Amino acid sequence: MSSYVGVLVSDPWLQSQFTQVELRNLKSKFVSTKTRSGRVTVKDLPPFLANLKDFSGTFVENEIKTILDESYPNRHEEVEFETFLLAFLAVQSRKGGSKGATSFLKTSTTTFHRAISESEKASYISHINNYLREDPLWNSYIPINPATDALFDIVKDGVILCKLINAAVPGTIDERAINMKKELNPWERTENLSLCLNSAKAIGCTVVNIGTQDIAEGTPHLVLGLIFQIIKIQLLSDLNLKKTPQLVELAEDNQDVEELVGLAPEKILLKWMNFHLKKAGYEKQVTNFSSDIKDGEAYAYLLNALAPEHSTHVTLETKDPSERAKKVLEQAEKLDCKRYLSPEDIVEGSANLNLAFVAQLFQHRNGLSEESSNPPVSFAEMITEDDETSQEERCFRLWLNSLGAATYVDNVFEDVRNGWVLLEILDKVSPGSVNWKHANKPPIEILFKKVENCNQVIKIGKELRLSLVNVAGNDIVQGNKKFILGEIALMKDHSVFHTVLMRYTMLQTLNSLKSHWQGKEITETDILNWANRKVKKMGRTSQAVSFKDKNLSNGIFFLELLSAVEPRVVDWGLVTKGRTEEEKMLNATYIISVARKLGCSIFLLPEDIIEVYQKMMLILAASIMNWSLQQQSDTESWVSDDCDVSSLTEEISILSIDDGSSDAQNDEDVK
């Protein structure tokens, strides 16, 4: 292997956003431009970026200039290579379905995005005031004054962020686990912030490069970035066929329905907007929430289509964009939809606020029929998921996004088909494993190039000693069609690969414990024995026979384990006996929030505990174990001399492929 080091970037996060192939290509072009001109300034970036293949056909020079003006006010400032990379990411963050498509936080965590938008701050505060105004806990804080920096002080204890997450995805956090005393000590504040960040990851936020200390210090750009992601998830939550089956009207035939299922919510929102614009006679196509709607004309047509009772030609006849924007919002106010933006935000093309505004329009009046007789409806009703498939897809998707890879995954079954995102993930979990010279970057139209990517994914998996029996690259490429058609065998091939990648989470967690095992590999049995010893040591009688033990469904064992590793974290006055389904659900939701509060990054649902979903039970126990050992200043020697330590990779591989084995079998023998 060559000793070539590659292009190095001083910021590790920035380095992680690009492959070496991308860095070499970009640096070559940057150096060439700098050599030719002597220096590169902010003014040079729009034409430079517009000519790159990444943006060709997506952005014109003026659109890139508009995007960069938000962060680069001094057009004569000289730009170095790393600043150029930040500009590249800033533009890509506006490119739908591309690197960082929903990564406002990721781009905002760089040094070049420390300036905050007062307009965005005011809009997010308006959202918080609206959704938390009925909460008695916040009577003394709500409404928050957007003209001050009060928000950045209020978030420091984590409570309002936890509340906001629950407003976005109800039930994510068991509020009994939040420390809500008037005066919190540093430990209690850190617990709340850990609960907030781990729960944010669990609903799909990207929280790369942000920690509890950043929020505790009220760092404005990081706080606003996190809040926007939470708000965005809330506003786009109904943009799927499952929640809003009327969206099937956007499809002309079954093939369009198939495409619709795989689209990200943001893309569906654009499709919905264009659907109504076309019906209203608007001849242009809206492709983004920035430059395409700056003149306000598309909004005028859209509002006339959605609310004909408030329809007016005055808005369209107004020539001045600022005046037209004002009239648009006056019309929107009649639908109670003005909260997120000002006329200036429309004219300036604020992508985040315009997206929020259009999403709010969709929520208030989507203009779709309650009942449709179109043929695609019956097809849409066929799109079903079995519970296990749904659980695995959700867990896998959230885990993928938590790794901070360049491509954000909105729909596993669609987004992994070309193999690119899987290569990115493998490069994250096993740096250097991917041969990027042989990888095909999206968009990929040719089928065999997708298969090439997926074949490399399988090849790397086998090199990493992951069990991929009877799985070929073409299985991944074709997986999405099986999902959409709802075939009985829809996940047989796909779930094996999902399991393999999820197994890396286990491996990473468990391998981090190796130092405590004197370099030995850890088995599931070792983790189970550790958990049982911990619980027994605190005088409790609960014991788990295996991670398939149905007695785990009442939650008592895991609550006792959490209490064993940190006695003060469980309030036993809140714990039920777990005898009824309702009591089991209360305990399960509490377990998840308490574990996240400690610092465990887990993606399971309460149902996973109640149903004793073996893989999730193992991950939960391993995460608690990992946290416990990290707190110890001195390594405990708790490996018994007669402990039979086998290969973890082999054992977990066997475990993951078939969860249907008899409970009577020993875990080591699960085939």
Disulfide bonds with the S-S distance in Angstrom:
none
